[in-house]
Amino acid sequence: MDRISLGNEEFEGRNNAYVLADEDDGIALVDTGVATPDCRVQLREELAERGYEFADVDDIVLTHHHPDHAGLAGEIQAESDATVYVHEADAPLVEADPDAVTSLEELRRESLSEWGVPADAREELLAFLEATSGVDGEPVDATPIEDGDVVAVGGRTLEAVHAPGHTAGLCCFEIGGASETRSGSDDAAHAGTEAFVGDAILPVYTPNVGGADIRVERPLETYLASLRTIVDRGYARLWPGHRDPIDDPAARALTIRDHHRERTENVLEVLTEHGPADAWTVSDHLFGDLEGIHILHGPGEAYAHLDHLRHEDVVTLEDGEYHLIDPDADIGEIVSSSH
């Protein structure tokens, strides 16, 4: 397995694409980078240094639909006829299915309105999305997969471990996979193995929840459950979508969980100090001025925590504003034990 670090100035920094190669099973990529001229040239050059071209790629495994991970998949597939695997929840978006795209756009508009995002900020976000629409790349002919599926690519077997939250269809891929005799429910059987995790866990940043994929219901709850899944499987090392490998997955997952506990406490402080507020107002107190994609991610993150608190009966939602009803709630217990 070989890691390629690709440039990406549109979103959250350098992306990883992973090359799996085998004389008999061919060449596979796990994620592809964003469809910008610079990234395209870089990926071609990096593959050429390893003796490959786009046309040589037999399989592409996508951790999720975001363009910084899937943007070049369609172009590579057009040159190579590669099979592109992606979770069934994200497949319609990488395929650019018109109904899925329209539904997402409508849901985004509704969410921005419900979160209280001002008209000028909404216009700025939509202008940013329009200006960067080319990074999505060419549509893909996807092969949908689901949790527990095993694909044989590049001399390895990869078991899909559905880990929604950052997106509805985000999957980790356990390297080595599950053999026919190993139970996918036996977490001990996975201990000591490694996995590609996309943006499920990142070594420095915390993956955005709430704004990164507004299709996800109960986004914080869903994401925390995915963190527990990853911890329970006892991986020895994780290969993320950005930056360097994670050599202590459990510790990193606990750090991210603690981050969400602290952020939830911060949300409560905003409501305590300033009274009822919508998600945009809470976001403003948490993050300050936002621009670009963060106009979506900021209030989305605030919404994820407010929504979680609402389902835990800590706040109530009335006319678009969240009202604090249990200021003494044990946030540590709510975040660590919610399911």
Buried (B, 14 or more C-beta within 10 A) or exposed (E): BEEBBBBBEBBBBBBBBBBBBBEEBBBBBBBBBBBBEEBBEBBBEBBEEEEBEBEBBBBBBBBBBBBBBBBBBBBBBBEBEBBBBBBBBBBBBBBBBEEBBEBBEEEBEEBBEBBBBEEEBBEBBBEBBEEBEBBBBBBBBBBBBEBEBBBEBBBBBBBBBBBBBBBBBBBBBBBBBBEEEEEBEEEEBBEEBBBBBBBBBBEEBBBBBBBBBBBBEBBBBBBBBBBBBBBBBBBEBBBBBBBEEBEEBBEBBBEBBEEBBEBBBBBBEBBEEEEBBBBBBBBBBBBEEBEBBBBBBBBBBBBBBBBBBBBBEBBBBEEBBBBBEBEEBEBBEBBBEBE
